[in-house]
Structures are given as C-alpha cells and as structure tokens.
Amino acid sequence: MRLSTKARYAVTAMVDVALEESLSPVPLTMIAGRQELPLAYLEQLFVKLRKAGLVKSSRGSAGGYVLAHKAEDIRIFDIVAAVDKPLKATRCPVDSSQGCRLNGEQCLTHDLWDELGAIVYLFLNRVSLADVCYKRVVGMGRFGMYIDPLSLKNFDHKAQAAI
C-alpha cells in the first residue's frame, strides 16, 4: 500500500498553512516555493480541500488560504480523503462483499490486508494536523500514544524491527 502523491502533497501543504497562517492567509505560491511542490498541482488540491471544508480562501493581493478549523481538529485522514480515493490494501472492490478473485470470492490473504488497511485508517484518523506541526507523531504508530521523542533516544530500532 502506498500513499499517493496527491495525499502526500496535500498533507505537506496543509502543515505549511497551519504553521504560516497566523500572520495572514497563505498564498499557494509561497507554499509551492517553501515546500518545492508544483503550483499547478497545489491549485488542484486546494480546490478539493476547500470543497471538503478544510480550508477557506480569500482573494486579492493579500489572498491565500487559512484553515477552516483548528489544526487540532483536522485529522490527517480527512486531508487524504479530501484529495484521493480511499486507501485500501486489498484488491477487492470498495464497499462490496465481492472478493478480488475471478469467481467473486475473497483471496486467502484478504483478512490480513483488510486489517492492515484498518490500522492505517485508525492511525491517520488519530493523528491531527497539530500533531504533525508540533512533531508529536514519533511513537504514535509503534506505541499507540504520544511518546516524547527524547525518551526514544536509547530505543533500539534494529531490535524492534527484528521482532
């Protein structure tokens, strides 16, 4: 399973808006420059983000985008869902009892991949835009809660990977 470029760019751009909006609306040209993202692509993404109610836009020389809600209230999953089709780890049709096999049955590993997709959804739905902005994401996936990154300095990542 791979997160799409649309989703990655949208999350990156939303973090930029969250960090920069306190002074004034954030122009897409500034986001594009700071984050090295294509302006035309950002324009398409922000149309979707606005339609989803995640950002508000203003026009004019001081125009740009601001968050429509507090960063604490915007979930990363909401950003991803606004710009892309649902994440899934199975080949089965979305919202269907039909499996991915030619005869309509589910494959032998369906439950494994379906559970992986559920875990990704739960994680992205638990992480807020503020968590990303304030670097509170480290440890959330491994431990299920926020862990101070400094407490991980002695954590043996190679040993954890071997488990």
Residue, then its C-alpha position, 0 to 999 in steps of 0.5 A: m500500500r502506498l500513499s499517493t502523491k496527491a495525499r502526500y502533497a496535500v498533507t505537506a501543504m496543509v502543515d505549511v498553512a497551519l504553521e504560516e497562517s497566523l500572520s495572514p492567509v497563505p498564498l499557494t505560491m509561497i507554499a509551492g516555493r517553501q515546500e518545492l511542490p508544483l503550483a499547478y498541482l497545489e491549485q488542484l488540491f486546494v480546490k478539493l480541500r476547500k470543497a471538503g471544508l478544510v480550508k477557506s480562501s480569500r482573494g486579492s493581493a493579500g489572498g491565500y488560504v487559512l484553515a477552516h478549523k483548528a489544526e487540532d481538529i483536522r485529522i490527517f485522514d480527512i486531508v487524504a480523503a479530501v484529495d484521493k480515493p480511499l486507501k485500501a490494501t486489498r484488491c477487492p472492490v470498495d464497499s462490496s462483499q465481492g472478493c478480488r478473485l475471478n469467481g467473486e470470492q475473497c483471496l486467502t490473504h484478504d483478512l490480513w490486508d483488510e486489517l492492515g488497511a484498518i490500522v492505517y485508517l485508525f492511525l491517520n484518523r488519530v493523528s491531527l494536523a497539530d500533531v504533525c506541526y508540533k512533531r508529536v507523531v514519533g511513537m504514535g504508530r509503534f506505541g499507540m500514544y504520544i511518546d516524547p521523542l527524547s525518551l526514544k533516544n536509547f530505543d533500539h530500532k534494529a531490535q524492534a524491527a527484528i521482532 
